């Protein structure tokens, strides 16, 4: 595998699995995205940081969603985050995001994801996460990714089990989730592990 090591990329990527496509969300996705978020409010908010009520809500305000998309475009341009809508067919079904990208001696980033409950359990997120891991190592040239999950979130942990991502142990009270400081299991993969396992994972999940 040939690795490139750019510090940033302004061109939006389009990532593909066997059944899914991922691309940055745009202002025109507002209606479809907001409908999915509204339908899944209880399913998702139990596992997410509590939204500041004083800030505009992108799930109900088109202008706030457009501003969110514009900020994500700026993040990609400066190389600190790469965030993607996950599409099944032409329907928004979730997101898979690479955040907290750190260069210098660390060369790492953190992956987070969510999916519409109606599509959960079918391996779509595993495809999306693997497509993003491939992009992270082969295009962005990072050395390590991590995924941090609340221990009782068995659905998210199942994605890690499907991909056999290494469990690095518990970080106590690691992130604020729905108003509480929650422990998280930290899962990690390095580019050395990708060299060993990447071809097998690609053949299994991406085709």
KOLROBA-591155 format. One record per residue: x, z, y of N, C-alpha, C, O, CB in turn; residue in three letters. Coordinates in steps of 0.2 Angstrom, whole numbers, always signed. Glycine has a CB too. Layout:
N
((X; Z; Y); (X; Z; Y); (X; Z; Y); (X; Z; Y); (X; Z; Y); ALA)
...
//
This chain:
207
((+4; +0; -6); (+0; +0; +0); (+4; +0; +6); (+9; +4; +7); (-5; +6; +0); UNK)
((+3; -4; +11); (+6; -4; +17); (+3; +0; +22); (-3; -1; +24); (+7; -12; +20); UNK)
((+7; +5; +25); (+4; +9; +30); (+6; +7; +37); (+12; +5; +38); (+6; +16; +29); UNK)
((+1; +8; +42); (+3; +7; +49); (+2; +13; +52); (-2; +18; +50); (-2; +1; +52); UNK)
((+6; +14; +58); (+6; +21; +61); (+4; +20; +69); (+8; +22; +73); (+12; +24; +60); UNK)
((-2; +18; +70); (-3; +17; +77); (-6; +24; +80); (-8; +28; +76); (-9; +12; +79); UNK)
((-4; +26; +86); (-7; +32; +89); (-14; +32; +91); (-17; +37; +92); (-2; +34; +95); UNK)
((-17; +25; +92); (-23; +25; +94); (-26; +18; +92); (-22; +13; +91); (-24; +26; +101); UNK)
((-32; +17; +92); (-35; +10; +91); (-42; +10; +95); (-46; +14; +94); (-36; +8; +84); UNK)
((-42; +5; +100); (-48; +4; +104); (-53; +0; +100); (-59; +0; +102); (-47; +1; +110); UNK)
((-51; -4; +95); (-56; -9; +92); (-60; -5; +87); (-57; -1; +82); (-52; -14; +88); UNK)
((-67; -5; +87); (-71; -1; +82); (-70; -4; +75); (-71; -10; +75); (-78; -1; +85); UNK)
((-70; +0; +71); (-69; -2; +64); (-76; -3; +60); (-80; +0; +62); (-64; +2; +60); UNK)
((-76; -7; +55); (-82; -8; +51); (-79; -6; +44); (-76; -10; +41); (-85; -15; +52); UNK)
((-82; -1; +41); (-79; +1; +34); (-85; +0; +29); (-91; +1; +31); (-77; +9; +34); UNK)
((-83; -1; +23); (-88; -3; +18); (-87; +0; +11); (-81; +0; +9); (-88; -11; +17); UNK)
((-92; +2; +8); (-92; +4; +1); (-96; -1; -3); (-97; -7; -1); (-95; +11; +0); UNK)
((-97; +1; -9); (-101; -4; -13); (-108; -5; -11); (-111; -10; -11); (-101; -1; -20); UNK)
((-111; +1; -8); (-118; +1; -6); (-119; +2; +1); (-125; +2; +4); (-122; +5; -10); UNK)
((-114; +5; +5); (-115; +7; +12); (-110; +3; +16); (-105; +0; +14); (-113; +15; +12); UNK)
((-112; +3; +23); (-108; +1; +28); (-107; +6; +33); (-112; +10; +35); (-111; -6; +31); UNK)
((-102; +7; +36); (-101; +12; +42); (-98; +8; +48); (-93; +4; +47); (-96; +18; +39); UNK)
((-101; +10; +54); (-98; +8; +60); (-100; +13; +65); (-104; +17; +64); (-101; +1; +62); UNK)
((-96; +13; +71); (-98; +17; +76); (-105; +16; +79); (-108; +10; +79); (-93; +16; +82); UNK)
((-109; +21; +80); (-116; +21; +83); (-115; +18; +90); (-111; +20; +94); (-119; +28; +82); UNK)
((-121; +15; +92); (-121; +12; +98); (-128; +14; +101); (-132; +16; +98); (-120; +4; +98); UNK)
((-128; +13; +108); (-134; +15; +111); (-141; +12; +108); (-146; +15; +108); (-134; +13; +119); UNK)
((-140; +6; +106); (-146; +3; +102); (-148; +6; +96); (-154; +4; +94); (-145; -4; +101); UNK)
((-144; +11; +93); (-146; +14; +87); (-151; +20; +89); (-152; +24; +84); (-140; +16; +83); UNK)
((-152; +22; +95); (-155; +28; +97); (-162; +29; +93); (-162; +35; +90); (-157; +28; +104); UNK)
((-166; +25; +93); (-173; +26; +89); (-172; +27; +82); (-175; +32; +79); (-178; +20; +90); UNK)
((-168; +23; +78); (-167; +24; +71); (-164; +31; +70); (-165; +35; +65); (-163; +19; +68); UNK)
((-158; +32; +74); (-154; +39; +73); (-159; +45; +74); (-159; +50; +71); (-148; +39; +77); UNK)
((-162; +45; +80); (-166; +50; +82); (-172; +52; +77); (-174; +57; +76); (-169; +49; +89); UNK)
((-175; +46; +74); (-180; +47; +69); (-177; +51; +63); (-180; +55; +60); (-183; +41; +67); UNK)
((-171; +49; +61); (-168; +52; +55); (-166; +59; +56); (-168; +63; +52); (-162; +48; +53); UNK)
((-164; +60; +62); (-162; +67; +64); (-168; +72; +64); (-168; +77; +62); (-158; +68; +70); UNK)
((-174; +69; +67); (-180; +73; +67); (-183; +75; +61); (-185; +80; +59); (-185; +69; +72); UNK)
((-183; +70; +56); (-185; +70; +49); (-181; +76; +45); (-184; +79; +41); (-185; +64; +46); UNK)
((-175; +76; +47); (-170; +81; +43); (-168; +87; +47); (-163; +90; +45); (-164; +77; +41); UNK)
((-172; +89; +52); (-170; +94; +56); (-168; +101; +52); (-163; +104; +53); (-175; +96; +62); UNK)
((-173; +103; +48); (-172; +109; +44); (-166; +108; +39); (-162; +113; +38); (-178; +111; +41); UNK)
((-166; +102; +36); (-161; +101; +31); (-154; +101; +34); (-149; +103; +30); (-162; +94; +28); UNK)
((-153; +99; +40); (-146; +99; +43); (-144; +105; +47); (-138; +107; +47); (-146; +92; +47); UNK)
((-149; +107; +51); (-147; +113; +56); (-144; +119; +53); (-140; +123; +56); (-152; +114; +61); UNK)
((-146; +120; +46); (-143; +126; +43); (-135; +125; +42); (-132; +130; +41); (-146; +127; +36); UNK)
((-133; +119; +43); (-125; +118; +41); (-122; +116; +47); (-116; +113; +47); (-125; +113; +36); UNK)
((-125; +116; +53); (-121; +113; +59); (-121; +119; +65); (-124; +124; +65); (-125; +107; +62); UNK)
((-116; +118; +69); (-115; +123; +75); (-122; +122; +79); (-125; +117; +79); (-109; +121; +79); UNK)
((-124; +128; +82); (-130; +128; +86); (-129; +125; +92); (-124; +125; +96); (-132; +136; +87); UNK)
((-134; +120; +94); (-133; +116; +100); (-135; +121; +106); (-139; +125; +106); (-139; +111; +99); UNK)
((-131; +119; +111); (-132; +123; +117); (-138; +121; +120); (-139; +115; +122); (-126; +122; +122); UNK)
((-143; +125; +121); (-150; +123; +124); (-149; +121; +131); (-154; +118; +134); (-154; +129; +123); UNK)
((-144; +122; +135); (-144; +120; +142); (-141; +113; +142); (-141; +110; +148); (-139; +125; +146); UNK)
((-139; +110; +137); (-136; +103; +137); (-142; +98; +135); (-146; +100; +131); (-130; +102; +132); UNK)
((-142; +92; +137); (-147; +87; +135); (-146; +86; +127); (-141; +86; +124); (-146; +80; +138); UNK)
((-152; +85; +124); (-152; +84; +117); (-152; +77; +115); (-157; +73; +117); (-159; +88; +114); UNK)
((-147; +74; +112); (-147; +67; +110); (-152; +65; +105); (-153; +59; +104); (-140; +65; +108); UNK)
((-155; +69; +102); (-160; +68; +97); (-167; +66; +100); (-171; +63; +97); (-161; +73; +92); UNK)
((-168; +68; +106); (-174; +66; +110); (-173; +63; +116); (-178; +60; +119); (-178; +73; +111); UNK)
((-167; +63; +119); (-166; +59; +126); (-161; +53; +125); (-156; +54; +123); (-163; +64; +131); UNK)
((-164; +48; +126); (-160; +41; +125); (-154; +42; +129); (-148; +40; +127); (-164; +35; +127); UNK)
((-154; +44; +135); (-148; +44; +140); (-143; +49; +137); (-137; +47; +137); (-150; +47; +147); UNK)
((-145; +54; +134); (-140; +59; +131); (-137; +56; +124); (-131; +57; +123); (-143; +66; +129); UNK)
((-141; +52; +121); (-138; +48; +115); (-133; +43; +117); (-127; +42; +114); (-143; +45; +111); UNK)
((-135; +39; +122); (-130; +34; +125); (-124; +37; +127); (-118; +35; +126); (-133; +30; +131); UNK)
((-124; +43; +131); (-118; +47; +133); (-114; +49; +127); (-108; +49; +128); (-120; +53; +137); UNK)
((-117; +51; +122); (-114; +53; +116); (-110; +47; +113); (-104; +48; +111); (-119; +56; +110); UNK)
((-113; +42; +113); (-109; +36; +110); (-104; +34; +114); (-98; +32; +112); (-114; +30; +109); UNK)
((-104; +34; +121); (-99; +32; +126); (-93; +37; +125); (-87; +35; +125); (-102; +32; +133); UNK)
((-95; +44; +124); (-89; +48; +123); (-85; +47; +116); (-79; +48; +116); (-92; +56; +123); UNK)
((-89; +45; +111); (-86; +44; +105); (-82; +37; +106); (-76; +37; +102); (-91; +43; +99); UNK)
((-84; +33; +109); (-79; +27; +111); (-73; +29; +114); (-68; +26; +113); (-83; +21; +115); UNK)
((-74; +33; +119); (-68; +36; +123); (-63; +39; +118); (-57; +39; +118); (-70; +40; +129); UNK)
((-66; +44; +114); (-62; +47; +109); (-58; +43; +104); (-52; +44; +103); (-66; +52; +104); UNK)
((-61; +37; +102); (-58; +32; +98); (-52; +29; +101); (-47; +28; +99); (-63; +27; +95); UNK)
((-53; +27; +108); (-48; +24; +112); (-42; +28; +113); (-37; +25; +113); (-51; +22; +118); UNK)
((-43; +34; +114); (-37; +39; +115); (-35; +42; +108); (-29; +45; +108); (-39; +44; +119); UNK)
((-38; +40; +103); (-35; +42; +96); (-36; +49; +94); (-33; +52; +90); (-28; +41; +96); UNK)
((-42; +52; +96); (-43; +59; +94); (-49; +60; +89); (-50; +66; +87); (-44; +64; +100); UNK)
((-53; +55; +88); (-58; +55; +84); (-61; +48; +82); (-60; +44; +86); (-64; +60; +87); UNK)
((-63; +47; +76); (-66; +41; +74); (-72; +42; +70); (-72; +45; +65); (-61; +37; +69); UNK)
((-78; +41; +73); (-84; +43; +71); (-89; +37; +69); (-89; +32; +73); (-88; +47; +76); UNK)
((-92; +38; +63); (-96; +32; +61); (-103; +34; +58); (-104; +39; +56); (-92; +29; +55); UNK)
((-108; +29; +60); (-114; +30; +57); (-114; +27; +50); (-110; +22; +49); (-120; +26; +61); UNK)
((-117; +30; +45); (-118; +27; +38); (-124; +24; +37); (-130; +27; +39); (-117; +33; +33); UNK)
((-124; +17; +35); (-130; +13; +35); (-131; +11; +27); (-126; +9; +24); (-129; +7; +39); UNK)
((-137; +12; +25); (-139; +9; +19); (-143; +3; +20); (-149; +4; +23); (-143; +15; +14); UNK)
((-141; -3; +18); (-145; -9; +21); (-144; -9; +28); (-138; -8; +30); (-152; -9; +19); UNK)
((-149; -10; +32); (-148; -9; +39); (-151; -3; +42); (-153; -3; +48); (-152; -15; +42); UNK)
((-152; +2; +38); (-155; +8; +40); (-150; +14; +41); (-146; +15; +37); (-160; +11; +35); UNK)
((-150; +17; +47); (-146; +23; +48); (-148; +29; +43); (-154; +30; +42); (-147; +26; +55); UNK)
((-143; +31; +39); (-144; +36; +34); (-140; +42; +35); (-141; +47; +31); (-143; +33; +27); UNK)
((-135; +42; +40); (-131; +48; +41); (-125; +46; +45); (-125; +41; +48); (-129; +51; +34); UNK)
((-120; +51; +45); (-114; +50; +48); (-108; +52; +44); (-109; +57; +40); (-114; +53; +55); UNK)
((-102; +49; +45); (-96; +52; +42); (-91; +51; +47); (-90; +46; +50); (-94; +48; +35); UNK)
((-88; +57; +49); (-84; +57; +55); (-77; +60; +54); (-76; +65; +50); (-87; +61; +61); UNK)
((-72; +57; +57); (-65; +60; +57); (-64; +63; +64); (-64; +59; +69); (-60; +55; +56); UNK)
((-63; +70; +65); (-63; +73; +71); (-56; +77; +71); (-52; +77; +66); (-68; +78; +72); UNK)
((-54; +80; +77); (-49; +84; +78); (-42; +81; +75); (-38; +84; +72); (-50; +91; +74); UNK)
((-41; +74; +77); (-35; +71; +75); (-29; +74; +79); (-29; +74; +85); (-36; +63; +76); UNK)
((-24; +76; +76); (-18; +78; +79); (-12; +74; +76); (-11; +73; +70); (-17; +86; +77); UNK)
((-8; +72; +81); (-2; +68; +79); (+4; +73; +79); (+3; +78; +77); (-1; +62; +85); UNK)
((+10; +70; +82); (+16; +74; +82); (+18; +76; +75); (+18; +72; +70); (+14; +81; +86); UNK)
((+20; +82; +74); (+22; +84; +67); (+17; +85; +62); (+18; +85; +56); (+26; +91; +68); UNK)
((+10; +86; +64); (+5; +87; +59); (+2; +81; +56); (+1; +81; +50); (+0; +91; +63); UNK)
((+0; +76; +61); (-3; +70; +58); (-9; +71; +53); (-9; +69; +48); (+3; +66; +54); UNK)
((-14; +74; +56); (-20; +76; +52); (-26; +75; +56); (-26; +74; +62); (-19; +84; +50); UNK)
((-32; +76; +52); (-38; +75; +55); (-43; +79; +50); (-42; +80; +44); (-40; +68; +56); UNK)
((-49; +80; +53); (-54; +84; +49); (-60; +79; +48); (-63; +76; +53); (-56; +90; +52); UNK)
((-63; +79; +42); (-69; +75; +40); (-75; +79; +40); (-75; +84; +37); (-68; +71; +34); UNK)
((-80; +77; +43); (-87; +80; +42); (-92; +74; +41); (-91; +69; +42); (-89; +84; +48); UNK)
((-98; +76; +38); (-103; +72; +36); (-110; +75; +35); (-110; +81; +34); (-101; +68; +29); UNK)
((-115; +70; +36); (-122; +72; +34); (-125; +66; +32); (-123; +61; +33); (-125; +76; +40); UNK)
((-131; +67; +28); (-135; +62; +26); (-142; +64; +26); (-144; +70; +25); (-133; +60; +19); UNK)
((-146; +59; +27); (-154; +60; +26); (-155; +62; +19); (-153; +60; +14); (-157; +53; +27); UNK)
((-159; +68; +19); (-161; +71; +13); (-164; +66; +8); (-163; +67; +2); (-166; +77; +14); UNK)
((-168; +61; +10); (-171; +56; +6); (-166; +52; +2); (-167; +49; -3); (-175; +51; +10); UNK)
((-159; +52; +4); (-154; +48; +1); (-149; +52; -2); (-144; +50; -5); (-151; +43; +6); UNK)
((-150; +59; -2); (-145; +64; -5); (-145; +63; -13); (-150; +61; -16); (-146; +71; -3); UNK)
((-139; +64; -15); (-138; +65; -22); (-137; +58; -26); (-136; +58; -32); (-144; +67; -25); UNK)
((-136; +53; -22); (-134; +46; -25); (-127; +43; -24); (-126; +38; -26); (-139; +41; -22); UNK)
((-123; +48; -21); (-116; +46; -21); (-114; +42; -14); (-109; +39; -14); (-114; +42; -26); UNK)
((-119; +41; -10); (-118; +37; -4); (-113; +40; +1); (-108; +37; +3); (-124; +36; +0); UNK)
((-113; +47; +1); (-108; +50; +5); (-101; +50; +2); (-96; +49; +6); (-110; +58; +6); UNK)
((-101; +51; -4); (-94; +50; -8); (-91; +43; -6); (-85; +43; -4); (-95; +51; -15); UNK)
((-95; +38; -6); (-92; +31; -4); (-90; +31; +3); (-85; +29; +5); (-98; +26; -5); UNK)
((-94; +34; +8); (-92; +34; +15); (-86; +38; +16); (-82; +36; +20); (-98; +37; +19); UNK)
((-86; +44; +13); (-80; +48; +14); (-74; +45; +11); (-68; +45; +15); (-81; +55; +10); UNK)
((-74; +42; +5); (-68; +38; +3); (-66; +32; +7); (-60; +31; +8); (-70; +36; -4); UNK)
((-71; +29; +10); (-69; +23; +14); (-66; +26; +21); (-61; +22; +23); (-76; +19; +16); UNK)
((-68; +32; +23); (-65; +34; +29); (-58; +37; +27); (-53; +36; +31); (-69; +40; +32); UNK)
((-57; +40; +21); (-50; +43; +19); (-45; +37; +19); (-40; +37; +21); (-51; +46; +12); UNK)
((-48; +31; +16); (-44; +25; +15); (-41; +23; +22); (-36; +21; +23); (-47; +20; +12); UNK)
((-46; +23; +27); (-45; +20; +34); (-40; +25; +37); (-35; +23; +41); (-51; +20; +38); UNK)
((-41; +32; +36); (-36; +37; +39); (-29; +36; +37); (-25; +37; +41); (-39; +44; +37); UNK)
((-28; +35; +30); (-21; +34; +28); (-18; +27; +29); (-13; +27; +31); (-21; +36; +21); UNK)
((-22; +22; +27); (-19; +15; +27); (-19; +12; +34); (-15; +8; +35); (-23; +11; +22); UNK)
((-24; +14; +39); (-24; +11; +45); (-22; +15; +51); (-18; +13; +55); (-31; +8; +47); UNK)
((-24; +22; +51); (-22; +26; +56); (-15; +29; +54); (-12; +32; +59); (-27; +32; +57); UNK)
((-13; +29; +48); (-6; +32; +47); (-6; +39; +47); (+0; +42; +48); (-2; +29; +51); UNK)
((-11; +43; +46); (-11; +50; +46); (-8; +53; +39); (-8; +49; +34); (-18; +54; +47); UNK)
((-6; +59; +39); (-3; +62; +33); (-7; +66; +29); (-7; +67; +23); (+3; +66; +35); UNK)
((-13; +69; +32); (-17; +74; +29); (-24; +73; +32); (-25; +73; +38); (-14; +81; +29); UNK)
((-29; +74; +27); (-36; +75; +30); (-38; +82; +26); (-36; +84; +21); (-40; +69; +28); UNK)
((-43; +85; +30); (-46; +91; +27); (-54; +90; +28); (-56; +87; +33); (-43; +97; +30); UNK)
((-57; +93; +24); (-65; +94; +24); (-66; +101; +23); (-64; +104; +18); (-68; +89; +19); UNK)
((-70; +104; +28); (-71; +111; +27); (-79; +113; +26); (-83; +110; +30); (-69; +115; +34); UNK)
((-81; +116; +21); (-88; +117; +19); (-90; +124; +18); (-86; +128; +15); (-89; +113; +13); UNK)
((-95; +126; +20); (-98; +133; +19); (-99; +134; +11); (-102; +129; +8); (-105; +134; +23); UNK)
((-96; +139; +8); (-97; +139; +1); (-103; +138; -2); (-104; +136; -8); (-94; +146; -1); UNK)
((-109; +141; +1); (-115; +140; -2); (-118; +133; -1); (-124; +132; -4); (-120; +145; +1); UNK)
((-115; +129; +2); (-118; +122; +4); (-116; +118; -2); (-111; +114; -2); (-115; +119; +10); UNK)
((-119; +119; -8); (-118; +115; -14); (-118; +108; -14); (-115; +104; -17); (-122; +118; -20); UNK)
((-123; +105; -10); (-123; +98; -9); (-117; +95; -6); (-115; +90; -9); (-129; +96; -5); UNK)
((-114; +98; -1); (-108; +95; +2); (-102; +96; -3); (-98; +92; -3); (-107; +98; +9); UNK)
((-102; +102; -6); (-97; +103; -11); (-97; +98; -16); (-91; +96; -19); (-97; +110; -13); UNK)
((-103; +96; -18); (-103; +91; -24); (-99; +84; -22); (-97; +81; -27); (-110; +89; -25); UNK)
((-99; +82; -16); (-96; +76; -14); (-88; +77; -15); (-85; +73; -18); (-97; +75; -6); UNK)
((-86; +83; -14); (-79; +85; -15); (-77; +85; -23); (-72; +82; -25); (-77; +91; -12); UNK)
((-82; +87; -27); (-81; +87; -34); (-81; +80; -37); (-77; +78; -41); (-87; +91; -37); UNK)
((-85; +76; -34); (-86; +69; -36); (-79; +65; -35); (-77; +61; -39); (-91; +65; -33); UNK)
((-76; +67; -29); (-70; +63; -27); (-64; +67; -30); (-58; +65; -29); (-70; +62; -20); UNK)
((-65; +73; -33); (-59; +77; -35); (-54; +79; -29); (-48; +78; -30); (-56; +74; -41); UNK)
((-57; +81; -24); (-53; +83; -18); (-50; +90; -19); (-54; +94; -21); (-56; +82; -11); UNK)
((-44; +91; -18); (-41; +98; -19); (-44; +103; -15); (-45; +103; -9); (-34; +97; -18); UNK)
((-46; +109; -18); (-48; +115; -15); (-42; +119; -13); (-38; +121; -17); (-53; +119; -20); UNK)
((-42; +120; -7); (-36; +124; -4); (-38; +132; -2); (-33; +135; +0); (-34; +121; +3); UNK)
((-44; +134; -4); (-45; +141; -3); (-50; +142; +2); (-52; +137; +6); (-39; +145; -2); UNK)
((-52; +148; +4); (-56; +150; +9); (-53; +152; +15); (-48; +156; +15); (-60; +157; +6); UNK)
((-56; +150; +21); (-54; +152; +27); (-60; +156; +30); (-65; +154; +31); (-53; +145; +32); UNK)
((-58; +162; +31); (-63; +167; +33); (-66; +166; +40); (-62; +165; +45); (-61; +174; +32); UNK)
((-73; +166; +41); (-76; +166; +47); (-73; +160; +51); (-71; +161; +57); (-75; +172; +51); UNK)
((-73; +154; +48); (-69; +149; +51); (-72; +145; +57); (-69; +143; +61); (-67; +144; +45); UNK)
((-79; +144; +56); (-82; +140; +61); (-89; +144; +62); (-92; +147; +58); (-83; +133; +59); UNK)
((-92; +143; +68); (-98; +145; +70); (-103; +140; +67); (-103; +134; +69); (-99; +146; +78); UNK)
((-108; +142; +63); (-113; +138; +60); (-120; +141; +61); (-121; +146; +59); (-112; +137; +52); UNK)
((-124; +137; +65); (-131; +140; +66); (-131; +147; +69); (-135; +151; +67); (-135; +139; +60); UNK)
((-126; +148; +73); (-126; +155; +76); (-122; +160; +73); (-121; +166; +75); (-133; +157; +77); UNK)
((-119; +159; +67); (-115; +164; +63); (-108; +161; +62); (-107; +155; +60); (-119; +165; +56); UNK)
((-103; +166; +62); (-97; +164; +60); (-96; +164; +52); (-97; +169; +49); (-91; +168; +63); UNK)
((-95; +158; +49); (-96; +157; +42); (-89; +156; +39); (-85; +152; +42); (-100; +151; +41); UNK)
((-88; +158; +33); (-82; +157; +29); (-83; +149; +27); (-88; +147; +27); (-81; +161; +23); UNK)
((-77; +146; +26); (-77; +139; +24); (-72; +138; +18); (-66; +141; +19); (-76; +134; +30); UNK)
((-74; +134; +13); (-69; +132; +9); (-65; +126; +12); (-68; +121; +15); (-72; +129; +2); UNK)
((-59; +126; +12); (-55; +120; +15); (-52; +116; +9); (-49; +118; +4); (-49; +123; +19); UNK)
((-55; +109; +9); (-52; +104; +4); (-47; +100; +8); (-48; +98; +14); (-58; +100; +1); UNK)
((-42; +98; +4); (-37; +93; +8); (-34; +88; +3); (-35; +88; -3); (-31; +98; +10); UNK)
((-32; +83; +6); (-29; +77; +3); (-23; +75; +8); (-24; +74; +14); (-33; +71; +1); UNK)
((-17; +74; +5); (-11; +71; +8); (-10; +64; +6); (-13; +61; +2); (-5; +75; +7); UNK)
((-7; +60; +10); (-5; +53; +9); (-1; +52; +3); (-2; +47; -1); (-1; +50; +15); UNK)
((+3; +57; +1); (+6; +57; -6); (+1; +57; -12); (+2; +53; -17); (+11; +63; -7); UNK)
((-4; +61; -11); (-10; +61; -16); (-14; +54; -16); (-16; +52; -21); (-15; +67; -15); UNK)
((-14; +51; -10); (-18; +45; -9); (-14; +40; -13); (-16; +35; -16); (-19; +43; -2); UNK)
((-7; +40; -12); (-3; +35; -16); (-4; +36; -23); (-4; +31; -27); (+5; +36; -14); UNK)
((-5; +42; -26); (-6; +43; -33); (-13; +41; -35); (-13; +38; -41); (-4; +50; -35); UNK)
((-18; +42; -31); (-25; +42; -34); (-29; +36; -30); (-34; +35; -33); (-28; +48; -33); UNK)
((-26; +34; -25); (-30; +29; -21); (-33; +23; -24); (-39; +22; -24); (-26; +27; -15); UNK)
((-29; +20; -28); (-31; +14; -32); (-37; +15; -37); (-42; +12; -37); (-26; +10; -36); UNK)
((-36; +21; -40); (-42; +23; -45); (-48; +25; -41); (-53; +23; -43); (-39; +29; -49); UNK)
((-47; +28; -36); (-53; +30; -32); (-57; +24; -29); (-63; +23; -29); (-52; +35; -26); UNK)
((-53; +19; -26); (-56; +13; -23); (-59; +9; -29); (-65; +7; -28); (-50; +9; -20); UNK)
((-56; +9; -35); (-60; +5; -40); (-66; +8; -42); (-71; +5; -44); (-55; +4; -46); UNK)
((-66; +15; -42); (-72; +19; -44); (-78; +18; -39); (-84; +18; -41); (-70; +26; -46); UNK)
((-76; +19; -33); (-81; +20; -28); (-82; +14; -23); (-88; +13; -20); (-79; +26; -24); UNK)
((-77; +10; -22); (-78; +5; -17); (-78; -2; -20); (-81; -6; -17); (-72; +6; -12); UNK)
((-75; -3; -25); (-75; -9; -29); (-70; -14; -26); (-70; -20; -28); (-82; -12; -28); UNK)
//
